[in-house]
Amino acid sequence: MPTWKLILKRLALAIAFVPALPLIVFSRVWSACGRDSLFDACGCFLALFPGKMGSYLRLAFYKGTLVSISSDVYIGFGSYFSRPGAVVGNFVTIGSSCIIGLVTLGDKVLVASRVSMPSGRRQHALRYDDSNPKDDMIFDRVTIGEECWIGEGAIVMADMGPRCIVSAGSVVTRAMPAGVLIAGNPARALPQTSKRG
C-alpha cells in the first residue's frame, strides 16, 4: 500500500476516535463495574453507521475496548463484537451483519456477511427462576487460525487451524485441523483439492 494511503487511513481512524471516545470511556467504566451491557449497546449503535467512516468508527471504539485489535481491520455495516475479550489480528476483514463473541481471529482472516461466532457452545442458561441467567452461561474462547476464509451465514463455535475454508451456511461445532475445507451441518473436515493463490 502506498505511504499516502496509509497516512490517510490513520488520519481517518484518528478522526473517528473523537466521537468514539465518550463511548469508549463509558463502556470501560461500566465494564470495570462487572457489566458488559453498555459495551454491547455501544457496539450495536455503532454497527448502524454505513460506509468506510462507519467502519472507522467501529474500529476506533474497539481499539479502545477490546483486548487487542489491529489498525488494519475492516468491520462491515451491522457487525459488532459481543464480548470485550476478543483479539483481532492484522488485515482481518469482517463482512456485514456479523456477531462476534469471545474470539481470537488470526492475521488475514476473511469473514463473509451474516457470520456468527458465539463464545463457544455453552451459553444457554439452565435456570428458569428469577435469578440472573448469565450466572449459568459459560463463555469459551474460539480461536480462528490465520488466513481462514469463512463463508456467508456460517456459524463457528469451535477452534479452527490456519488456512481453513468454511463453506457458506456451515455450522462448526468441533475443532478443525489446519488447511481443510469445512462444510455441512454439523460441519466436517474435507481435504482441499486445490491450492489457494
N, C-alpha and C positions, 0 to 999 in steps of 0.2 A: 504494500500500500504506500502511495506517495506520502511524503512527510506532511505536506499541506493538508491532505485529507485527514491524517491522524490528528493534526493540530485542531482542525475544525470539529472533529468528533469529541476531542477532550474539552473544547470550549463549550460545545452543546451540553455535554454532561455537567460541566461546572455551572452553567446557567440553570440547568434543571435542578441542581441542589438547592437553589434559592427557595422555590415553592415547596420542595420536598422536605426541607429542614424542620419546619414545625411538626410535620407528621412523624419524622424520624425521632425527634425529641420526645413527643408524647408517647409514641409506641415503646420506646426504650424504657421510659419511666414506668409505664403500665406493666411491661414485661418484668421489670425489676420487682414489682409487687406480686409476681407469680401469676399474671394473667396475660394471655396472648390474644385476647379478643380484639383489642384495638389494632394490633399488628394485622390481624386478619381483615378487619374492616377497612383499614387504610389500603391494604393490598387490593381489595375488591374495588374500592373507589378509584384508585389509580389505573386499574385494568380497563376502565371505561374511556380513557383518553386515546384517540386514534393516532395513527401515523408514527413517523420517526420520533417526533417530540414526545409522544406518549410512551414510546419505548425508553427514551432517555429519562423521563420522569420516574418510570418504574425502576429502572436501573439505579438511579440516584437514591431512591428510597431503600432499595435492597442493599446497596453498598453501605448504607448506614444501619441496617438492621439484621442482615443475615450474618452467619459466621464468616463466610467468605464468598465473594463473587468478583469475577474479573471485570475490568472496564470494557472488554470487547464482547459483551454478551448482548444479544438481541432478544427482547421479550415482547411477543406479539400482543395485539389487542385482545382483551378479555382474559389474559393469562395472569395468574398470580401464584405466589407461594403461600401455603397454609401453615407452615412451621418455620420459625426463625432460625432453626438449627441447620438449614440447608447450606450446602457448599457447592459452588458452581465454578468450573474450570474456565480456561481460555477458549475464546471463539465458539461458544455454545450458542445455538440458535433455537429459540422456543417459539413455535407457531402460535396461532390464535386459539383462545378458549381452552387453555391447558390449566390443570390444577396440579400443583406440585407440592408434596409434603416434605417429610424429613429425608432428603435425598442427598447423595453426592454425585454430581454429574462431572465426568472426566472431560478433558480437553476435546474440542471439536465434535461434541455430541450434537446431532441434529434431531430435533423433536418436531414432528408434524402437528397439525391442528387437532384439537379435541382429545389430546392425550391426557390420561390421568395417572399420576404416580403417587398414590397414597403412601402413608408411612407404614408399609408392611401390610399384613393380612389380619391383624388382630385389633381392630379399632372399634368393634361393636361392644357397647356396654351390656353387661349381664344383669344389671339391676333394673327393676321396673317400679321402684318405690320413689319417694321424694328426694332421695339423696342425689348427689351430683353424679350423673352417668359417666363423666370423664374420669372419675376415680377408678373405673374398671378398664379403661382403654389402655392399650399398650402401643406405643409408637416406636416401630423399628426403623432403623436407617436402611434405605435401599441404595445400593451403590451401582452406578452405571459406568462401565469402563469407557476409556477414550475411544473416539471415532465410531461410536454406535449410531445407528440410524433407527429411529422409532417412528413407525408408520401411523397414518391417520386413525384416530379413535382407539388406539391401543391402550390397555391398562397394564401397568407394570408394578407388581407388588413384591418382586424378588430381585436379588442381585443379578447382574449380567457382566460377563467378561468383556474385554475390549473388542472392538471391530465386529460387533454383532449387528444383524439387521432384524428388526421386528416387523413382521408384515402387518398391514392395516387390520384393525379390529381384533388383534390377538390379545389374549389375557395371560400374562406371565405370572404364574403362581409359585414357581420354584426356581432356584438358582440355575443359571445357564453358563456354560463354559465360553471361552473366548472364540471368536471367529465363526459363529454358527448363524444360520438362518432360523429365526424363531417364528413359528406360525401355529395358529389354532386356538381353541378354547376348550380345555386348558391348553396352553401353548406347549409345544415340544420342539426340541432342537433338531434341525436338519443340516447336513453339511452343505456349505456353499459350493455351487458348481462353477462359479466364475469369480475371477479376481476383480476387486473394485479398483478404479484408477486413482 
